[in-house]
Amino acid sequence: MESYEALRERVAVACRVLAVTGLVEHILGHVSARTGERTLLVRGRGPGERGLAFTVVDDVQEVDLDGKGETPPEWSAPSELPIHAEVLRARPEVTAVVHAHPPAVVAASAAGLPWLPLVGSYDIPAARLAHDGIPVWPRSALIRRRDLAEQMVASLGDRPVVVLRGHGLVAVGTGDPRQAVAEAVTRALAVDALARTTLAVAATGAPLRPIPDDDIAELPDLGPAFNVSAMWRHLAARAEHEGPGTPVRP
């Protein structure tokens, strides 16, 4: 029960992180964590909805892949729950899913700009994601149905992130669910950073030039202790400092 409640809190804090970093606006976007083969914790909406910046643990409830569960009255799972359910159904190794709408990602994808490793040491995770390939689901539909989610999952493939054209992104994490939530959030941030750089370069009129493979080869893998754990501590502290000041656990 202690680890279950800690996971609920991690999902709630992740939602606040998405808000303070600008990856979501207002009440849109959600985070989930796997609790079993067919169950997950997900940020939904209750009667006192105030947006992701104000997420509390009561906003995070457990449902199955079809959205059914013993949830509080007036709480509802997000309409795009199929995003989470179909990723978890198709990829058993995935234990956390983030769906966000970073404005820079929306703009870059709507413009059809390529996802290239434009930077190296400035943002190593972003460079590696781009070098290895960031897939794009070409539709901008609200993913409320299983068939649409299956299409999106097919575009995601075995990659850690997929961009949804004119919509946002989906990022995933694996392993221990608490760590996976942090991993998915940091991957979403890396794609957002890449999108902002891409838009800035494109705005100058200069061509978008990927850095050479030789430079990619010189980028060290700093590992999850730095890329995920240290970054998460910063993000959680930032959410606490820049957030609304209301406790995650009322």
C-alpha positions as CSV (number, residue, x, y, z in Angstrom):
1,M,0.0,0.0,0.0
2,E,2.9,2.4,0.8
3,S,4.4,1.9,-2.7
4,Y,1.0,2.2,-4.3
5,E,0.4,5.5,-2.6
6,A,3.9,6.7,-3.5
7,L,3.1,5.9,-7.1
8,R,-0.1,7.9,-7.0
9,E,1.8,10.8,-5.6
10,R,4.5,10.4,-8.3
11,V,1.8,10.6,-11.1
12,A,0.3,13.7,-9.4
13,V,3.6,15.4,-9.1
14,A,4.4,14.5,-12.8
15,C,1.2,16.3,-13.8
16,R,2.3,19.4,-11.9
17,V,5.8,19.2,-13.6
18,L,4.1,19.1,-17.0
19,A,2.3,22.3,-16.1
20,V,5.2,24.3,-14.7
21,T,7.5,23.4,-17.6
22,G,4.9,24.4,-20.2
23,L,4.3,21.0,-21.6
24,V,0.6,21.3,-21.0
25,E,-1.8,24.2,-20.7
26,H,-4.8,24.5,-18.4
27,I,-6.7,21.2,-18.0
28,L,-5.4,19.1,-21.0
29,G,-2.9,16.3,-20.8
30,H,-2.4,13.2,-18.5
31,V,0.0,10.8,-17.0
32,S,-0.4,7.1,-16.2
33,A,1.5,4.3,-14.4
34,R,1.0,0.6,-14.7
35,T,-0.1,-1.2,-11.6
36,G,-0.8,-4.6,-13.2
37,E,-1.1,-6.5,-16.4
38,R,-4.5,-4.8,-17.1
39,T,-4.6,-2.0,-14.6
40,L,-3.2,1.5,-14.4
41,L,-3.2,4.6,-12.3
42,V,-4.2,7.7,-14.4
43,R,-4.8,11.3,-13.8
44,G,-8.5,11.9,-14.5
45,R,-11.0,14.7,-13.7
46,G,-13.1,15.2,-10.6
47,P,-15.8,17.6,-9.6
48,G,-13.2,20.2,-8.4
49,E,-11.1,20.2,-11.6
50,R,-8.6,23.1,-11.6
51,G,-6.0,22.0,-14.2
52,L,-2.8,20.0,-14.1
53,A,-0.9,22.6,-12.1
54,F,-3.2,21.9,-9.2
55,T,-3.2,18.1,-9.4
56,V,-3.7,16.2,-6.1
57,V,-3.5,12.5,-5.4
58,D,-7.3,12.2,-5.4
59,D,-7.2,13.1,-9.1
60,V,-5.2,9.9,-9.7
61,Q,-7.3,6.7,-9.7
62,E,-6.9,3.1,-10.7
63,V,-8.8,1.7,-13.7
64,D,-8.5,-1.2,-16.1
65,L,-7.5,-0.9,-19.7
66,D,-11.2,-0.4,-20.6
67,G,-11.5,2.4,-18.1
68,K,-13.5,0.5,-15.5
69,G,-12.7,0.6,-11.8
70,E,-13.9,1.4,-8.3
71,T,-13.5,5.2,-8.6
72,P,-15.0,8.0,-6.6
73,P,-18.3,9.5,-7.6
74,E,-18.0,12.2,-10.3
75,W,-14.4,11.2,-11.1
76,S,-13.9,10.3,-14.7
77,A,-11.0,8.9,-16.7
78,P,-9.6,11.1,-19.5
79,S,-11.4,10.8,-22.8
80,E,-8.1,9.8,-24.4
81,L,-7.5,6.9,-22.0
82,P,-7.1,4.6,-25.1
83,I,-3.7,6.3,-25.6
84,H,-2.5,4.8,-22.3
85,A,-4.4,1.6,-22.5
86,E,-3.3,0.6,-26.0
87,V,0.4,1.4,-25.3
88,L,0.3,-0.7,-22.2
89,R,-1.6,-3.5,-24.1
90,A,0.8,-3.6,-27.0
91,R,4.1,-3.1,-25.0
92,P,4.3,-5.1,-21.8
93,E,7.6,-3.5,-20.9
94,V,6.1,0.0,-20.7
95,T,5.1,1.0,-17.2
96,A,4.4,4.7,-17.6
97,V,2.8,6.9,-20.3
98,V,2.8,10.7,-20.7
99,H,0.5,12.5,-23.1
100,A,1.2,16.3,-23.4
101,H,0.6,19.2,-25.7
102,P,3.8,21.2,-25.8
103,P,3.1,24.3,-28.0
104,A,6.5,24.1,-29.7
105,V,5.9,20.4,-30.6
106,V,2.5,21.2,-31.9
107,A,3.9,24.1,-34.1
108,A,6.9,22.2,-35.4
109,S,4.8,19.2,-36.3
110,A,2.1,21.3,-37.9
111,A,4.8,22.9,-40.0
112,G,6.1,19.5,-41.0
113,L,9.6,20.3,-39.8
114,P,12.0,17.3,-39.6
115,W,13.1,15.9,-36.2
116,L,16.8,16.2,-36.6
117,P,19.7,16.2,-34.0
118,L,20.5,19.8,-34.4
119,V,22.3,20.0,-31.1
120,G,24.8,17.8,-29.3
121,S,26.2,18.4,-25.8
122,Y,23.6,21.2,-25.3
123,D,21.0,18.5,-24.8
124,I,22.3,15.0,-25.1
125,P,19.0,13.1,-24.5
126,A,17.3,15.2,-27.2
127,A,20.2,14.6,-29.6
128,R,20.1,10.9,-29.1
129,L,16.3,10.7,-29.5
130,A,16.5,12.6,-32.7
131,H,19.5,10.6,-34.0
132,D,17.7,7.3,-33.4
133,G,14.5,8.6,-34.9
134,I,11.3,10.3,-33.6
135,P,8.3,8.9,-35.3
136,V,5.3,11.0,-36.2
137,W,1.6,9.9,-36.2
138,P,0.3,12.0,-39.1
139,R,-3.3,12.5,-37.7
140,S,-4.5,15.3,-35.4
141,A,-7.6,13.4,-34.1
142,L,-8.7,13.2,-30.5
143,I,-7.7,9.6,-29.6
144,R,-10.9,8.5,-27.9
145,R,-11.3,5.1,-29.7
146,R,-9.2,2.0,-29.5
147,D,-8.7,1.8,-33.3
148,L,-7.2,5.3,-33.4
149,A,-5.0,4.5,-30.4
150,E,-3.8,1.3,-32.2
151,Q,-2.8,3.5,-35.2
152,M,-0.9,5.8,-32.9
153,V,0.8,2.8,-31.2
154,A,1.8,1.4,-34.6
155,S,3.6,4.7,-35.4
156,L,5.3,4.6,-31.9
157,G,6.6,1.1,-32.6
158,D,9.4,0.3,-30.2
159,R,10.4,3.9,-29.8
160,P,10.2,5.9,-26.5
161,V,8.3,8.8,-28.0
162,V,6.0,9.6,-30.8
163,V,4.9,13.0,-32.0
164,L,1.2,13.5,-32.8
165,R,1.0,16.0,-35.7
166,G,-0.8,19.2,-34.7
167,H,-1.7,17.6,-31.4
168,G,1.2,16.9,-29.1
169,L,3.3,13.9,-28.1
170,V,3.3,10.6,-26.2
171,A,6.3,9.5,-24.2
172,V,6.8,6.2,-22.4
173,G,9.0,4.8,-19.6
174,T,9.9,1.3,-18.6
175,G,11.0,-0.6,-15.4
176,D,9.9,0.4,-11.9
177,P,6.8,2.5,-12.5
178,R,7.9,5.4,-10.3
179,Q,11.1,5.7,-12.2
180,A,9.3,5.1,-15.4
181,V,7.0,8.1,-14.8
182,A,10.1,10.3,-14.3
183,E,11.7,8.8,-17.5
184,A,8.6,9.5,-19.6
185,V,8.5,13.1,-18.4
186,T,12.1,13.8,-19.1
187,R,11.8,12.3,-22.6
188,A,8.8,14.6,-23.2
189,L,10.9,17.5,-22.1
190,A,13.7,16.5,-24.5
191,V,11.3,16.5,-27.4
192,D,10.0,19.9,-26.4
193,A,13.5,21.3,-26.2
194,L,14.3,19.9,-29.6
195,A,11.1,21.4,-31.0
196,R,11.9,24.9,-29.6
197,T,15.4,24.8,-31.1
198,T,14.1,23.6,-34.4
199,L,11.5,26.4,-34.6
200,A,14.2,29.0,-33.6
201,V,16.6,27.8,-36.3
202,A,13.9,27.6,-38.9
203,A,12.8,31.2,-38.1
204,T,16.2,32.5,-39.1
205,G,15.8,31.0,-42.6
206,A,18.9,28.9,-42.2
207,P,18.8,25.3,-43.3
208,L,18.2,22.6,-40.6
209,R,21.5,20.8,-40.4
210,P,21.9,17.7,-38.2
211,I,25.2,17.5,-36.3
212,P,27.7,14.9,-37.8
213,D,27.6,11.3,-36.7
214,D,31.1,11.7,-35.4
215,D,29.8,14.3,-32.9
216,I,27.0,12.0,-31.9
217,A,29.5,9.3,-31.2
218,E,31.3,11.6,-28.8
219,L,28.2,12.2,-26.7
220,P,28.4,10.1,-23.5
221,D,25.5,8.1,-22.2
222,L,25.2,9.8,-18.8
223,G,22.8,7.1,-17.6
224,P,19.5,7.2,-15.7
225,A,21.1,8.4,-12.5
226,F,21.8,11.8,-14.2
227,N,19.3,11.9,-17.1
228,V,16.3,10.8,-15.1
229,S,16.8,10.7,-11.3
230,A,18.8,14.0,-11.0
231,M,16.6,15.7,-13.5
232,W,13.5,14.5,-11.7
233,R,14.7,15.9,-8.4
234,H,15.1,19.2,-10.1
235,L,11.7,19.1,-11.7
236,A,9.9,18.0,-8.6
237,A,11.6,20.8,-6.7
238,R,10.7,23.3,-9.4
239,A,7.0,22.2,-9.3
240,E,6.9,22.7,-5.6
241,H,8.6,26.1,-5.8
242,E,6.8,27.4,-8.9
243,G,3.5,25.6,-8.4
244,P,0.4,26.8,-6.6
245,G,1.6,26.0,-3.1
246,T,-1.2,23.7,-2.4
247,P,-0.2,20.2,-1.1
248,V,-0.3,17.2,-3.4
249,R,-1.9,15.3,-0.6
250,P,-4.7,17.5,0.9
